[in-house]
Amino acid sequence: MNHEPLWRIFVSHSASKTTGVAARLLGDLKGAFGPNYAVWTDKSIGAGTQWRPEIEHSLRAADFGVLLLDATAVVKEWPAREYNWLRASAQQKAIFAVLIGITKKDLDAKPDYRNFRDLKDYQVLEVPESEDAQQILASAVKALEWIDGQLPALDTGNREEYRTIKELAGLFSVTDLEADELIGAYFPELCEARTTDAVRLQTRERLAELLIRAQLSRQVAAAVVRLSLLEERYRRLVAIIGPTWLTLDEAAGLRVDGESPSIPVVRSHQDSRRKQIAKDYLARAFHSRGGYNLVEFDPIANGGQNAIAAQVARLFLDFDDEEEDNPAMKLACVHGAGTECEQVDPQYVLTVADSLHPTIDAVREIHNRCRKVIVVLALSAQTPLDTGLSDRLGSRYLPIPLIPPQRQMEAQSTMTLIKNDLRNRGAR
C-alpha cells in the first residue's frame, strides 16, 4: 500500500553550478530516507512550471530544510533567500546545513559568506570537498548518515497516531525551549518513557505526544492554558485532545469493518453523557482525524417494527424526503436496498440503547439496507441489557471495556477547565 509521506524535506543548493559532493548528495538524497520522507529539490520542478511559486510552495510545505553549502552556493542569492525563508517560518522549521569544503569559521571570517553567519544556531556538519570519486562518495555517505541521525524516524510506530501528534504540534506557537520547559514543568514522570515506538520526536512533537499520553489529567489543562493559542487553533486542539482520555487499545474495537461487522457496545458510568462518551471512543479510534461518517439515531418504539423500519429508511441518503432533510446527517451508502455498498468512508450509526426490542429492531433494519454500516450502541453501566443483547446479536456483539469512573470524571473536569479558558479568551 502506498502511504503519503509523513515528513517533507526542502533541499537548498546552488542550482547553476552544483558539482562534487553537493552534486552527489543531490542525487542520493531523493531515496535516502525511505517512503516516510518526500525530498524536494529544484529537480522536482516540471517542465513549463513557474519555478518561483513552486519553490515558495515547497518551502511552506517543508518540515525540514537541508542546506548544501559549498564555496559556490554560499555566495549565491537563492540559497540565502531559501535559508532566510526557512528560519523565518512561523513553524520554526529545523535546518540542517552541510558545509562542503568550508568551515563555520569561514562563515564569520569571509565577508562574502555573511548571509550564513548565524548558521551556528543550527545543526551543522563539515565535510571536505574533493575531485576524487572515492572521497566524494565518503563525504556524501557521511553527510547522509548525519542527516538521517537528525531526522525523526518511524519504524514500527503507529503512522496515524504520529500524524495526530504532528498536527497537534503544528498548532503550537512556542519555541523548542518553551516546549522543553512545559515538558519539565508538567510531565516529568512521562517524559522518560515513550509509547510511539522507534520515533525520534522534535521538541514540540514531544510535547504534543505527552499531552496525548497524559489522558486528560489536570496537568494537561495547566499546560494547554500556557500555550497561548489563537482561537481557531485552540478549537482544533480541543477536538484533538478531547478523546485522549482513552488509549488507542481501549478504543480499537470501534474501528471495525467487513461484510458483517461487529456491533460495538460502549457502556458509561455517566448516563447523561453516554452519547458523548461513545463519540470519544470513535474519535480516538480514528486518531481524532476523521475519516468516517457518523449519524445519531434514537429509535422510537411506538408503532412497532414497521415504525422502526420507516425511521431507519430516513437515515439513508437515497431516501426521497422533504428538502429540510440534511444530507450531512445521513448515511452515505452508495447503493440501493439489498445491493452491494461501495461506501468510501466507514458509515456509523450511534444509538443510545435504553430498551432491548427497539434496539434489536433498529440494528436489524439498518443491516437489511446495508450490511456494512457499523451500529454503535451506547449503554449505561447500570442498564441490565448486556445479556439480552449478547443473546440476540450473537457473535457480532462486541462489548467495549468499561473505563473506571474516576478516569471519566477527571477527563470531564479537565476538558471543562480547557473549554472555560477557550471561552474566556474569546470574551477578551
N, C-alpha and C positions, 0 to 999 in steps of 0.2 A: 504494500500500500504506500502511495506517495504521501508525504507529510509536508505541510507548509513549514518552512524553516522557522526556528524559534528566535534566532538572532541574525541581524544584518550587519555586515562589516563594510565600511567605506574605505577604499584604498586610495591614498593620495600619492602622486609621484610626478616626475617631470614628463609630461606627455610627449614632448617633442624629441627628447634625447635620452631615453631610458636604455641604459646599457649595463653590462657587467652583472653584479649581484642584484641590483634593482630589477633588471630585466628577467633574471632567473626567478626571483621571488614573484614578480608579477604573473609569470606563467604558472608557478606552483601553488599560489595562494587559493586559486579557484576551488580545487578539490581537496584542499589540505585538511579540513576540519570536519568533513562528513556532512550528512544531509541536514543536520540541525542548523547549519550556517548557510547564508546566502552572501557571497562575496561580490561586491560591486567594484568594478574598475571602469575607466573610460572605454575599455574594450567592449563593455556591455552595451554601449550606445549603438543602436541600429542605424543602418544607412538611411540617410534622409531625415533623421531625427534632429531636432534643435538641441544642441548639446548643453547649452547653459541651463535651461529649465530642467533638463534631465539630471544634471549634476546637483542642482539645488534640491530637487525632489529626493534624490538618493541620500543627500546629506541629512535631510529632515527625517528620513525613514531609518537611518542607521542607528544601531545600538552602540557601535564601537567605531573608532577611526584608527586606521593603521597608516602611518606616515613612512614612506620610503625616501629618506633624505640622503642623497649623495651630493657631491660638490656642485652638480648641475641643478638639482631640484631646490636646494636650499636658497638659491638666489632668484628663483623664478616667481612670478606674480601669483599664478594659480595655486601652487601648493600652499603659499602663505595665506591666500584667501580661504582655502578649504580648511586649513588649520584654525583660522580665526572663527569660521562658521561653527566648526565642531566645538570649540571651547566656549563659545558664546551661547550655545544651545541651552534652552531652559531645562532640558532633561539632564544637563551636565554629563554628556557622553564621555565614556572612558576613552583615552587616547593612548596608543602605544606607538612609539617612534623608534624606527631602526635607523641609526646613523651609520652610513656606509662610507668608510674612508675618511670620516671626520669625527670629531670628539665634542663632548659638551663644553670643554674649554674653548674650542674653536668658536662655538656659538657666542661666547662672551667676548672673545678677543677680536674677531673679524667684523668690521663694520657692515660688510655685505650680508652677514648672517643675522642681522639684528632682529628680523621678523620672528626668529625662533629662539630668542634668548631665554624666554621663560619656560622652555621645554623641561627644565629641571623640576618643574612641579608635576610632571607626568612620568609614566614608566618609559625608560629609555634603554636601548641596547646598542652598543657599539660593535661593529664588525668591520674587518678590513676589506677594502676594495682590491680587486686583482684582475689581471687579464688571463690568468691561468685557469683553465676549466675546472680542475680539481679544487683549487682554492675558492673559486666562485661557488661550487657546489657545497663545500664545507661551510662557508659563510651563510649560504641560503638555508642549509639544514639547521644550523644554529639559530638563525632568526625564526624559522618556522617553529622549532621546538619551544623557543622563548615565548612567542606569541600564543601558542597553544596553552602554555602554562599560565598565562594571564587570563585567558578566556574562561567563561563558565562552561561546564560540561554536563551533559545529561546522558548517562549510560544506561541506568536501569530505573531511573526515577519516573514518575507519572508525568507525561508530557502535558496533559490537560491541566493538572494541578499547577505545574510550573507556569503555564500561560496565565493562570489566575494570579499567581504571585507576581509575575512580570507586569500584568495590567495594574495591579494594586500599587506596586512600587512606582509605576509611571504617574500615579496621581499625586505623589509626594512632591513638595517643593523644598524639602530640606536638603542640606548638603550631606555628604558622606559623614562628616564629623558630627553633625547634629543627629543623624540617624544612629551613629555609634553611641552617642550619649543617651538617646532614648532606649536603645537596647540595654545598656548597662543599668539605667535607672529603673526600668520596668520589667525586664525579662532576664535577670541574671541567671536564674535557675534553668531556663530553657535554652540559653544561647550556646551551651556547650554540646547539646545533642541535636541531631538533625533527623528528620523523617523523609526528606526528599533525597533518596539515595543517589550518591555519586554526583551531587550537584555542587559546583563551586559557585556561590552566590556573590553578587556585588552587595555593597553595604546596605543600600536601600531595599534591595530584594531580600536581604536577610531580615530586615525589619518587617517587611511585608509577610514573610514566611512566619515570623514569630507572632505577628498579630493574628494570623490564621490559626496557628497551633495552640495559642493560649485559650481558645474555645470560649471567647467572650467572658473571661474573668474580669474582675474590676480593673486590673492593670491595663486592659485593652482600652477602656474608656479614658483612663488617665493619659495614655499615650496618644490616642486619637485627638483629644482636645488640644494637645500641644502641636499638632501638625499644621494648624492654621491654614486649612484648605478653603478655596473658594467654594461657593455653594454648590455649583454643578458637580465638581469633583467630590465634594463631601457626600452628596446624594449617591453617587456611584460607589463610593467607599462603603456606605451603609448597606447598599444592595449586595456587595461582595461579602462583607464580613457577617451580615445578619444570620446566615445559616451555619456559620463555622463553629457554633457550639456543638455541632455534630462532627464526628470524624467521617472520613470517606468510607471506611469499612462499615460504620453504622448505617450509612445512607445507601450503600451499594445495592441493596435489594430493590430500590426504586428504579434502578436503571435496567429494566428487563425488556426483552423483545422476543420475537419468534411468532410462529403461526398461532399458537395458543398460549399467550404469555401468562405468567403468574399474576395473581391478584394480591398486591401488597396490602397489608393491614397495619396501619400506624395507630398505635394507642398513645394516649396522653393523660397525664395526671391532672391537667388543667382543661376541664370540659369546655369552657368558653373559647379556648384557643386551639381546639383540635384541628380546625382547617388551616390555620397559620402554621402550626407545627408540621402538618403533612406537607405544606408548601416548602417549608425549610428543608425537610428531608429530600424533596425532589430537587430543589435548587442546589443543595450540597452534592447530590449525586452527579449533577452536571457541572460542578465546579463554579457555580454562580455565573455561568456564562451563557445560559440559554441553550438553544438547540433542540427545543421540544415545544409542543403546543399543549396548553392546559386549559380545560374547560371545567368549571364548577357546576355540579348538578346535585340538587336535593330533591329526590323523587317524592311526589305527593301520593299517598296511598289511596286516597278517596277515589273510588271508581274501579279499583282492582287492576288486574294486569293490563287490560285494554287502555286504561288511563296512563299507566306507566309507559306502554308502548308509544302512545301519542307524544308523551313528554320526551321520550328518548329520540323520536324522529326529529324533533325540533333542534336537537344538538348538532345535526349533521348539515354541512354546508349545502348539500344538494336538495335540502327540504325547501319546497316552494311556499314562502310565507310572506307576510306583510313587509313593507320597506323598513319598518323600525327595527327589525332583527339586525343585530350587529355581527358581521362576518368574523370579526376578531374574537368573538365569544363562541365560535362553533368549531367542530372537529373538521380538520382539513383532510378528510379521507378522499382519495381520488378514485372513486368507483361508484357504481350503483349498487343497490342492495343485493347481496349474495355473490358479487363478483370479486375478483382478487384486487386488494387495495395496493396502490403504488405510492403510498404516502412518502414524502421526502423526510420530514421530521417525525419523531415518535409522537403519537397522539395520546394524551392522558385525560381521563375524567376523574375528578376528585369528588367523592361523595361522603357526606357525614352520615354514618350509619347509626340510627337510633333504634331501629326495629328490623327483625330478620326478613320478613316476607317481601316488603317493598325493595329492600336492598338486593335480595336474590333476583327478584323480577327485573330490576334495573340492569344488573350485570348480564342477565340472560338476553335482554332486549338489545343492549349495546353490542354484544358479541354476535347476535343474529345479523346485525347490519355490518359489522366489521370485526373479524376475529383478532385483528392486530391492535385494537385500542386497548390500552392498559388502564384498568379501573383501580384507583387507589381508594381504599376505604379508611376513613378516619373514625376511630372508636375512642370512647372514654375508657380509661383503665378500670373504671367502676362498672361499666356496662357488660353484663354477662352474655355477650353474643358470640364469643370465640368458638365455643363448642358447636353451636348450630351452624355457624359459617363454615367451619372446617369440615363438618359432615356434608354440607350441601355443595361446597366448592371443590372438595376432594384435593387432588394433587396440585391444583392451581392456587390453593390457599397458602399465602406466604406471610407468616407473622413477622413483623419487623421488631427487633429487640426493644423493649421498653427502657427508656432512659430514666435514671434516678430523678426524683422531683427536685432535688437540690440544684442539679445542673440546669434544669429548665428554668427554675426561678432566678438563679444567678444570671443566666443569659438574658432573661427578660429585663432584669434590673439594669444590666449593663447597657442594653440597647435603649432603654428609657433615658439613661444619662446621656448617651450619644445623640439621640434624637432631640432631646431638650437643648443640648448645645447647638445643634444644627438650627433649631427654631430661633434660638437667641441670636445667632449670627445673622439670620435673615431679618430679624427685627431691628438690628443695629444700622 
